[in-house]
Amino acid sequence: MADSKREAVGRARKDLAERLGVAEGEVEESSVEEADFPNTALGAPLRGEMSGMMITPGWRIRLAARGKTYEYRADRGQIRLYDFKGKNYKI
């Protein structure tokens, strides 16, 4: 859960650093923008997950590390890593 955009970015940075095995300081914020997602899973459903089909406002967070860019999607209730090695993850 993320109460604010800043908190969502911080949690996403920490998660990505752990997944990549790098220091959090090596993860850079590329962009953070407001976005409307097509469903309650923020357009990043987990395998077999059902989600409500309604426009859900949130943030698209792009982070960079080791020469690659990674996308997180968040709202006040959840943070999701989008298409990481072919899968979505709920943080």
Backbone bond lengths (Angstrom), bond angles and torsions (degrees), N, CA, C in turn:
res aa  C-N    CA-C-N  psi(-1)  N-CA   C-N-CA  omega(-1)  CA-C   N-CA-C  phi
1 M - - - 1.432 - - 1.529 110.11 -
2 A 1.301 116.11 143.69 1.469 120.57 179.91 1.519 108.75 -133.31
3 D 1.315 116.63 119.90 1.455 120.61 -178.99 1.526 112.67 -78.88
4 S 1.323 117.05 -19.16 1.458 119.89 -178.46 1.531 110.03 -148.38
5 K 1.304 114.76 166.27 1.467 120.43 177.98 1.529 110.12 -60.58
6 R 1.321 118.21 -44.67 1.466 122.20 -179.89 1.521 111.22 -59.89
7 E 1.325 116.51 -42.65 1.465 120.12 178.93 1.528 110.64 -64.86
8 A 1.321 117.21 -40.80 1.466 121.43 178.86 1.529 110.34 -61.97
9 V 1.315 117.46 -43.82 1.465 121.18 178.92 1.532 110.06 -62.86
10 G 1.315 117.14 -44.33 1.465 120.96 179.81 1.522 112.32 -61.56
11 R 1.314 116.76 -43.86 1.467 120.13 179.05 1.524 111.32 -67.31
12 A 1.341 116.78 -37.12 1.462 120.65 178.31 1.535 110.08 -65.61
13 R 1.314 117.63 -43.50 1.470 121.18 178.50 1.513 111.34 -60.22
14 K 1.310 115.80 -44.81 1.467 120.53 179.23 1.527 110.32 -62.45
15 D 1.323 117.31 -44.90 1.461 121.41 -179.77 1.526 111.16 -61.62
16 L 1.329 117.21 -46.13 1.457 120.38 -178.24 1.529 110.93 -64.91
17 A 1.313 117.17 -41.32 1.467 120.33 178.54 1.528 110.19 -59.16
18 E 1.320 117.16 -43.46 1.466 120.93 179.23 1.526 111.00 -64.90
19 R 1.328 117.51 -43.14 1.473 120.94 -179.07 1.522 111.86 -64.14
20 L 1.328 116.56 -36.14 1.462 120.69 -177.56 1.526 112.88 -91.17
21 G 1.323 116.95 -11.34 1.458 120.81 -178.55 1.516 113.11 69.82
22 V 1.345 115.79 38.41 1.467 120.99 178.78 1.532 109.06 -122.70
23 A 1.319 115.85 166.24 1.458 120.46 175.61 1.526 109.12 -69.82
24 E 1.312 116.21 146.59 1.470 120.50 -179.84 1.526 111.87 -57.33
25 G 1.319 116.76 -31.75 1.458 121.33 178.65 1.523 113.86 -66.17
26 E 1.325 117.36 -16.72 1.461 121.54 178.51 1.530 112.23 -84.66
27 V 1.321 116.79 -8.19 1.460 121.53 179.09 1.525 108.07 -96.23
28 E 1.321 115.91 118.66 1.461 121.14 -177.38 1.527 110.91 -104.31
29 E 1.300 115.48 147.56 1.463 122.12 176.03 1.525 108.47 -84.38
30 S 1.325 117.22 114.16 1.468 120.96 178.30 1.514 111.06 -83.25
31 S 1.346 116.35 -47.96 1.461 120.41 178.11 1.517 109.86 -163.54
32 V 1.311 114.50 153.73 1.466 122.22 173.78 1.513 105.82 -138.82
33 E 1.319 115.59 122.53 1.458 118.95 -178.24 1.521 110.53 -139.00
34 E 1.302 115.08 151.17 1.456 119.55 174.98 1.521 108.29 -70.60
35 A 1.323 115.88 144.12 1.459 120.17 -178.39 1.524 109.87 -149.26
36 D 1.317 116.07 152.65 1.458 122.59 172.48 1.520 107.05 -107.20
37 F 1.324 116.78 123.61 1.457 122.46 -178.44 1.522 109.55 -101.62
38 P 1.350 117.31 153.86 1.463 121.03 -172.21 1.527 115.76 -75.89
39 N 1.335 117.23 -9.70 1.467 118.96 -178.72 1.528 110.05 -157.03
40 T 1.332 115.53 176.57 1.465 119.88 -177.27 1.526 112.80 -72.64
41 A 1.331 117.46 -9.14 1.467 121.73 174.53 1.536 110.26 -92.38
42 L 1.309 116.64 11.37 1.464 123.72 177.48 1.530 112.36 59.44
43 G 1.325 116.20 29.72 1.457 120.36 -179.70 1.515 113.12 70.63
44 A 1.338 116.91 14.93 1.464 122.25 -178.36 1.527 109.74 -135.93
45 P 1.342 117.10 60.18 1.464 119.21 -177.17 1.525 112.26 -68.16
46 L 1.320 115.10 150.37 1.457 120.71 173.38 1.522 107.69 -80.19
47 R 1.288 117.06 159.16 1.464 121.29 -179.74 1.528 109.93 -55.66
48 G 1.328 116.48 123.45 1.451 122.30 178.34 1.524 115.46 79.26
49 E 1.308 118.14 0.72 1.462 121.90 -177.77 1.527 111.10 -79.88
50 M 1.307 116.10 136.46 1.462 122.09 173.64 1.526 107.38 -94.67
51 S 1.323 116.29 142.56 1.462 119.18 177.54 1.523 109.30 -141.39
52 G 1.319 114.48 152.38 1.455 120.24 178.90 1.515 111.28 -69.12
53 M 1.315 115.77 135.65 1.464 120.41 -179.64 1.531 109.39 -89.46
54 M 1.305 114.68 83.93 1.461 121.42 177.63 1.521 108.46 -148.85
55 I 1.309 115.75 146.58 1.466 120.12 178.46 1.532 107.98 -62.33
56 T 1.328 115.22 127.37 1.457 121.33 -177.37 1.531 109.00 -122.01
57 P 1.321 117.81 116.15 1.464 120.44 179.20 1.529 111.41 -76.55
58 G 1.317 115.57 145.94 1.460 120.28 178.82 1.511 110.62 -172.48
59 W 1.338 115.35 -149.80 1.460 121.22 -177.64 1.522 110.65 -130.68
60 R 1.303 116.40 140.35 1.464 122.71 171.85 1.529 105.39 -101.85
61 I 1.317 115.78 119.03 1.463 122.58 -175.67 1.524 108.46 -113.22
62 R 1.316 116.73 120.68 1.462 120.39 177.36 1.524 108.54 -111.28
63 L 1.320 114.68 124.67 1.456 121.86 -179.96 1.524 108.99 -118.93
64 A 1.323 116.22 150.88 1.461 121.02 -179.88 1.522 110.39 -124.80
65 A 1.332 114.76 139.45 1.457 121.50 175.88 1.518 108.37 -159.27
66 R 1.314 115.87 140.76 1.467 121.98 178.08 1.531 112.75 52.32
67 G 1.314 116.55 38.69 1.451 121.04 175.19 1.519 115.86 78.53
68 K 1.317 118.05 6.62 1.462 121.62 179.09 1.524 109.88 -123.08
69 T 1.332 115.19 156.98 1.455 121.34 176.81 1.526 108.80 -110.99
70 Y 1.326 115.74 140.38 1.461 122.75 -178.45 1.519 108.45 -126.52
71 E 1.324 116.22 145.57 1.458 120.48 -177.37 1.522 111.85 -115.00
72 Y 1.323 114.06 128.60 1.459 122.35 171.94 1.519 107.38 -112.96
73 R 1.316 116.24 151.80 1.459 122.04 175.89 1.517 106.86 -128.66
74 A 1.315 116.22 136.58 1.459 119.18 -175.35 1.517 111.54 -145.32
75 D 1.325 114.53 155.81 1.457 122.28 165.99 1.519 105.46 -139.82
76 R 1.286 118.67 -169.93 1.469 120.01 -176.75 1.527 113.18 -69.37
77 G 1.332 117.65 -12.77 1.454 120.41 -177.82 1.513 116.27 -108.84
78 Q 1.326 117.85 -10.62 1.464 118.97 -174.77 1.525 111.86 -164.33
79 I 1.335 114.22 160.88 1.462 122.30 173.84 1.520 106.23 -132.31
80 R 1.330 116.24 133.97 1.463 121.09 179.83 1.515 110.14 -130.43
81 L 1.322 115.29 140.02 1.458 122.25 173.19 1.517 106.11 -92.92
82 Y 1.324 117.01 124.37 1.457 122.91 -173.29 1.533 111.54 -97.94
83 D 1.307 116.45 124.74 1.466 123.97 172.02 1.534 113.63 52.55
84 F 1.313 116.52 50.45 1.460 122.11 175.46 1.524 107.72 -90.62
85 K 1.317 116.36 111.96 1.467 122.36 -177.15 1.534 110.81 54.25
86 G 1.348 115.06 37.71 1.454 120.92 175.08 1.518 115.58 85.78
87 K 1.343 117.74 3.84 1.465 120.08 -179.90 1.528 110.49 -131.94
88 N 1.335 114.83 157.72 1.456 122.12 172.99 1.527 107.82 -101.04
89 Y 1.331 116.12 149.46 1.462 121.19 -179.79 1.515 109.65 -134.62
90 K 1.317 115.93 141.12 1.468 121.73 172.96 1.513 106.57 -98.77
91 I 1.331 117.06 124.49 1.464 122.57 -176.01 1.526 109.84 -85.64
